[in-house]
Amino acid sequence: MKKNSMKFFRRRADPPDAPPRQAMRLADGLADFISAFDGNGSAGLNELWRHWDMVMGEELAPLARPLGHRNDTLIVGADDHLAQQELSFQTDEILERVNAFLDEPRFVKVQITLIQGRNILNSPMHPRFIRPNKTPLFPPPAPEKVGTLLDKFAPDTPLGRCYRRFVERFGSKARAAPQSHTKTAKP
């Protein structure tokens, strides 16, 4: 049974007159594959975001940051009001450069807004998505008087259990042994 099921995974022989196969890099074929299924031209926009600094040039790239698009409007971000004012005079040049890069008149208008914490499309990954290192570079020092309050908290309460785990974590000489909190009558 196993021998017959493996026939399915075997490659069929090429016809004798077929040209020899060559390995292809995934990056070379992926762009053609995506563009075949891309109805709205977002592959071209991804290239625009990746090459934004080259498209805008040395003068405009530090001022203008790509934030996205809405239909035929390109949304460009500015860091402050002065940059926003400067970019408002450059909208025709921005439109000309972007449409020339895309080889089509894709955008008709440019909307200049303040960035104010929005994600910039040509920046590396936003720092909040980068997972911090689990172990701190300098671990906090252990407290000096750990375990002195064990007898103050009832061991069956959440606060008592939490404090006992805290004492166990820092390895104090005073161990978190359950202590009774029942008052005993003195004889």
VMD Tcl script that draws the C-alpha trace (Angstrom):
set ca {
  {0.00 0.00 0.00}
  {2.78 2.43 0.91}
  {4.60 1.76 -2.36}
  {1.55 2.71 -4.44}
  {0.86 5.89 -2.45}
  {4.34 7.24 -3.14}
  {3.70 7.23 -6.92}
  {1.59 10.32 -6.46}
  {4.56 12.34 -5.20}
  {7.02 11.28 -7.88}
  {7.80 13.70 -10.67}
  {6.68 12.62 -14.09}
  {9.31 12.30 -16.75}
  {9.67 15.20 -19.17}
  {9.02 14.53 -22.83}
  {12.22 13.93 -24.81}
  {11.89 17.16 -26.84}
  {11.30 19.44 -23.79}
  {14.02 21.97 -22.87}
  {15.97 21.20 -19.69}
  {14.52 22.62 -16.47}
  {16.38 25.23 -14.50}
  {15.84 26.33 -10.95}
  {14.26 29.75 -10.58}
  {14.63 32.14 -7.68}
  {11.41 32.72 -5.82}
  {11.89 36.48 -5.91}
  {12.05 36.42 -9.72}
  {8.80 34.58 -10.19}
  {6.85 36.03 -7.28}
  {6.39 39.48 -8.82}
  {4.92 37.98 -12.02}
  {2.70 35.65 -9.98}
  {1.32 38.48 -7.83}
  {0.78 40.82 -10.77}
  {-1.25 38.12 -12.55}
  {-3.77 38.06 -9.68}
  {-3.53 41.74 -8.74}
  {-6.59 43.54 -10.02}
  {-6.05 46.94 -8.41}
  {-2.30 47.41 -8.97}
  {-1.18 47.17 -5.36}
  {2.07 45.48 -6.41}
  {3.11 48.72 -8.09}
  {2.21 50.64 -4.94}
  {4.37 48.33 -2.84}
  {7.29 49.13 -5.13}
  {6.50 52.83 -4.76}
  {6.60 52.60 -0.96}
  {9.88 50.66 -1.07}
  {11.54 53.20 -3.40}
  {9.90 56.32 -1.96}
  {13.15 58.11 -1.07}
  {14.51 57.60 -4.58}
  {11.26 58.80 -6.17}
  {11.01 61.94 -4.04}
  {14.66 62.92 -4.31}
  {16.98 64.52 -1.78}
  {14.86 67.65 -1.25}
  {11.43 66.11 -0.72}
  {12.25 62.74 0.87}
  {13.04 64.12 4.36}
  {9.81 66.17 4.35}
  {7.30 63.85 2.67}
  {6.48 60.42 4.10}
  {4.01 58.01 2.45}
  {0.95 57.21 4.56}
  {-1.22 55.50 1.94}
  {-3.87 56.26 -0.64}
  {-7.62 56.58 -0.91}
  {-8.97 55.93 -4.40}
  {-7.12 58.45 -6.62}
  {-5.71 60.52 -3.73}
  {-2.17 59.99 -2.47}
  {-1.83 60.61 1.29}
  {1.52 62.08 2.29}
  {2.57 62.78 5.87}
  {4.60 65.66 7.26}
  {6.36 65.84 10.63}
  {5.20 69.34 11.55}
  {3.14 72.28 10.30}
  {6.07 73.97 8.57}
  {6.83 70.84 6.53}
  {3.12 70.49 5.78}
  {3.01 74.06 4.44}
  {6.14 73.49 2.33}
  {4.74 70.25 0.90}
  {1.45 71.92 0.01}
  {3.40 74.02 -2.53}
  {5.06 70.88 -3.94}
  {1.93 68.75 -4.62}
  {2.23 69.05 -8.40}
  {5.82 67.83 -8.32}
  {4.92 64.95 -5.97}
  {2.10 63.88 -8.31}
  {4.37 64.07 -11.34}
  {7.12 61.98 -9.72}
  {4.78 59.30 -8.34}
  {2.79 58.89 -11.56}
  {6.02 58.76 -13.58}
  {7.33 55.98 -11.33}
  {4.10 54.01 -11.70}
  {4.02 54.58 -15.52}
  {0.36 55.57 -15.33}
  {-1.70 58.50 -14.04}
  {-2.78 56.59 -10.94}
  {-3.23 59.59 -8.61}
  {-5.01 62.89 -9.28}
  {-4.65 64.63 -5.91}
  {-2.22 64.74 -3.01}
  {-3.46 65.13 0.56}
  {-0.85 66.43 3.01}
  {-1.51 65.54 6.67}
  {0.48 65.44 9.87}
  {1.97 62.06 10.72}
  {1.03 62.15 14.44}
  {2.00 58.55 15.20}
  {0.65 56.94 12.03}
  {2.60 54.13 10.39}
  {4.90 55.32 7.64}
  {4.87 52.89 4.74}
  {8.54 53.15 3.79}
  {9.95 52.84 7.32}
  {11.37 49.67 8.82}
  {9.20 47.74 11.20}
  {7.62 49.91 13.86}
  {9.40 49.54 17.25}
  {6.26 48.50 19.07}
  {6.08 45.32 16.97}
  {9.65 44.30 17.73}
  {9.62 41.78 20.54}
  {11.83 42.90 23.39}
  {14.53 40.64 24.77}
  {13.07 38.46 27.52}
  {16.07 38.69 29.80}
  {17.01 42.16 30.97}
  {20.52 43.36 30.36}
  {20.98 44.23 34.02}
  {18.72 42.15 36.27}
  {17.28 44.06 39.22}
  {19.08 43.52 42.53}
  {17.41 41.24 45.03}
  {15.84 43.03 47.98}
  {17.72 42.78 51.25}
  {14.94 41.92 53.69}
  {12.89 39.32 51.90}
  {10.59 37.10 53.90}
  {10.21 39.27 57.00}
  {6.49 39.70 56.34}
  {5.61 36.03 55.84}
  {3.85 35.82 59.17}
  {1.81 38.98 58.44}
  {-0.15 37.52 55.52}
  {-2.54 34.59 55.70}
  {-1.16 31.79 53.46}
  {-4.55 30.96 51.95}
  {-5.15 34.47 50.55}
  {-4.02 35.65 47.12}
  {-1.72 38.23 48.70}
  {-0.14 35.61 50.96}
  {0.46 33.21 48.05}
  {1.91 35.99 45.93}
  {4.28 37.11 48.68}
  {5.36 33.51 49.29}
  {6.24 33.12 45.58}
  {8.13 36.42 45.71}
  {10.18 35.12 48.64}
  {10.86 31.84 46.82}
  {11.97 33.65 43.69}
  {14.60 35.74 45.39}
  {15.95 32.78 47.38}
  {15.76 34.30 50.81}
  {16.89 32.29 53.81}
  {13.42 32.61 55.21}
  {11.44 29.97 53.32}
  {7.81 30.36 52.55}
  {6.53 27.75 54.93}
  {2.80 27.86 55.57}
  {2.13 29.37 58.91}
  {-1.04 29.14 60.88}
  {-2.84 32.34 61.68}
  {-5.22 30.95 64.17}
  {-5.04 32.56 67.52}
  {-4.37 30.13 70.29}
  {-5.57 30.76 73.77}
  {-2.82 31.12 76.32}
  {-3.13 28.74 79.26}
}
mol new
graphics top color blue
foreach p $ca { graphics top sphere $p radius 0.5 }
foreach p [lrange $ca 0 end-1] q [lrange $ca 1 end] { graphics top cylinder $p $q radius 0.2 }
display resetview
